[in-house]
Amino acid sequence: MERKKKEAGAIRNTRPSVDEPPDDLLWGINAVWEALSQNPGGISEIFVQEGKAGARLQQIIDLAKERAIVVRFVDAARMRVPHHCRHQGVVARQTEAQLIPLEDLLASLGSVKAPAASRLLVLDSIQDPRNLGSILRSALAAGFSHVIMTRERSVPITGTVARTSAGAVAHLQICQVANLSETIKILKEHGFWIYGAVAESEVASLYATEFSGPICVVIGSEGKGIRPLVRKQCDFLVTIPMRASFNSLNASVAAAIIMFEIDRRSN
């Protein structure tokens, strides 16, 4: 009997934690409204808590119906998110992000008449959803509104990514590519200079590097950094000098520092 109890306990402990919300859910009036306004194709259905009311909530309901998105009215216990989440009476289920082909992204870059038209962010195998969300949030704030991601070895743009990005995902032009090395060759043909970010003291400091012309910044994965074949395609390698003797910056922090430094110099 004792053994059976232990086995039952082991089985119960393997279940997912109820405190961790599913990655495909987005909640809160501001977040849902932003996603619904900017990327309605990325939402499959919306849950509204029965008994909740308000002008902004009604706007969400009306816009969802206008765009043929299913709206389900459910009781508080069926809102799909843990009780500690402040959903404000509305939760959206997201589909995969609507990504654009590389040629469309390049065409979009060419149509922008602003300094941001010469800025492009490339993410090589970012695997942590919160890191990716933070990077995308910083990218939008620093004027890097066009992003290329690897198709393999990268985390998809899930609900966790969208929430961490604080709505930035809806304002970015994002594409995924199968062969990043070949893609970088295409970017070079379009006049981009490729700057790879590495954690190596032997390469040029970010603050001593001249950034000119169309700029493409490559950020590598959290553990291994930029892959060797991608690194070979970089025109320049840059690093963030640090006082500590160890590499203490994760991918999202490093990406933010580099992008904002480039943005600062353009002002």
N, C-alpha and C positions, 0 to 999 in steps of 0.2 A: 504493500500500500504506500509506504514511504517513497519507494522508487517511482511509483506512478505519479505521485504528487510532484516530485522533482522534475520528471519529464514534462508534465503538464505546465509547470512553471517555466521550463525552458522554451516550450512552444509559445507561451504567451509573450515571453520576452523578445521573441523574434519578430513580433508584429511592429509595423511602423508606428512611430510616436504620433499620438493624436495632436500633439502640440506643434507639429511641423505641417504647415499648409501645403497643399499640392502646388507644384510649380506652374500649372496652367491657369491659376486663379489670380485675379487682380481685384482689389477691393478699395472702397472709399470713393466718395463722390468726385473728388478732383481727379483721381487716377483713372476712374472709369470714364468720366466725361472726356478727358484728354484722349484716351485711346479710341473712344467711340467717334470723336470728332475728326481725329487725324488718320486713323487706320481702322475703319469699321470692318474691313475684310479680315482683320485679325481677331475678331470676336465671334464666337459661335453662339453664345447665349448669355443672358443676363438674369440673375436672381435678385428679386426685390423682396424685402421682408414685409410680410403682411402687417398692415396697421401703420407702417411708416408713411409719412407724407412730407411735402415741402416743395417749393417751387423748383429747386435745382434737381431734386429727385424726379419730379414730373418731366423736366426737360430731358433727362436721360431716357425715361420711358418713351416719350414721344419720338425722340430721335432714333431710338432703337427700332421702334415700329416702322418709322419712315424708311429705314434702311433694311427692312425685312429681317431683323435679328430677333430671335425668339426671346420673349420676356416671360419669366416664370415667377409667380407670386407664391412665396413659401413662408412657413412659419420660422421663427427665430432659430429653432433647433436644426433646420435644414438649409442653413446658409453656406454649407460646405467648408467653412473656415473655422479654426479653433475659437473658443469663446473670448480669448484675450485679444483677438484681432478687432480693431476698431473699424468695422466695415461700413458704418453709417447707413446701414440698411440696403446696401447694394454691392453685389459681387458679380464680376464678369469672368466667363470662362474663355480663355484665349486659345486661338489656333496658333500654328507656327507663324512666325513673323513673315510678312510679305517681303520677300527679298527681290532685288532687281538684278537683271543680267549685267555683266561687266560693261558691255557696250552702252547700255542705258545709263550706267553710272558715269562713264566717261563723257557721254553726251550731256548729262546734267551738269557736270563740272564745267564743260565748255560754255554752257548757257548762263553761268553765274558771273555777273559783272561786279566782283568784289574781291578783296584780298583772300577770302576763304576759298575762292575758286582755284587757288594754287596750293591748297592744303589737302592732303589725303592721309588717312590713318590706315595702316595695315596691321592686322592682329594675327600672329602666327601661333595657332594652337592654344588659345586661352581656354582653360578647362574649368575654372571656378566661376559659377554663375554670378556670385556677388562681385568678384573682381571685374568680370565683363560688364556688369551693370554700372559699376563705378567708373570704369574707363569710358563707357559711352556717355555717361553724364558729363564727365570732364571734357570729352571731345566736343560735345555741343557747346559747352560754355566757352571753350577756347577757339571756336570757329572752325573745327574740323568736322564738317557736317557730312562728309563722305567717307565711308568705312568699308574696307575689304576684309573678310574673314575666311579662314580655311574651312573647307567643307568637312574634312575628316579631322579627328583629334581635337575638335572644338566643342564647347558646350553650346547647345542650341539656345535661341533666344526664348527662354521660358518666362513664366510669370515672375520667378525670383529675379531674373535679369531685368525685366521691365520695371518691377517695383524698385529695385536698387538704382536704376537709372533715373528714377523720379520723373518719368514721362519722356525722357530724352529720346527713347527708341522711336517714338512716333514722329520725331522731327528730323531723323537722320536718313540718309540714303545709304542702304547697306546691301552688299552683295556677298555671296560666298563663292569661292572658286575651288576647283579640285587640285590644280597645280599652281602653287603660289610662286614658284621660281619662274615659270613661264609667264605668269601674269605680270610679274615685276619687269620682265623683258618688254612686255607690251607697254607698261607704264613709262619705261625709258624712251620708247619710240614716240610717246606723246609728250616728251620733254621733261619728265619728272626726274629729280635727283633723289636718290634713295638713301635715307639715313637710318642705319640700324642701331637700336639702343642695346648696349651690352653692359654688363657689370664687370668691367676690366679696367684697372687703373692704367694700363699701358696705352690705351687708345685716347683720342682727343677728348678733352673736357667739353661738355655741353656749352659752357660759357665762353670757350675759346673757339668755338666752331662758327664759321660763317654760313648762314642759311640764306640761300638766294634762289631765285627762280621758282618754278613749281616744286613743292616740297612733299615728299612721301616719307612718313615716319613709320618704321617697322618695330613693333613691340612683340617680344617672344613670350613663350609660356612661362608659367610661374616657377617651374622647376628647372627646365633645361634651357630656357631662353630661345633665341632664334636658331632654327635648325641649320646645319652646315650648308646645304644647298641654297637655302634662302640667303644666308650670310654672304655667300660668294657673289650674289647679285647686288649687294649693297655697294653704293659708291663711297660711302663714308660710314665709319663706326664711331659712335659717341657714347660717352659715359657721364654719369652724374657724380662729380667728386664728393667724397664723404670724409668726415673727420674720423669716424670709427674705422677700425681695421677689418671690419667684416661687412658683408653686403646686407644691409638692414632694410632695404626698400622692396616692397612687393611690386608686382607688375602694374597694378592700378595707380599706386603712388608715383612710380617712376614715369608712367605715361602722362600723368597730370602735370608733373614738373616740366617735362620736355615740351608738351604742347603749349603750356602757358608761357614758357620762356620764348618760344617761337612767336606766339601771339604778342607778347610784350614788345618784341623788337619791330613788329610791323606797325605799331602805333606811334 
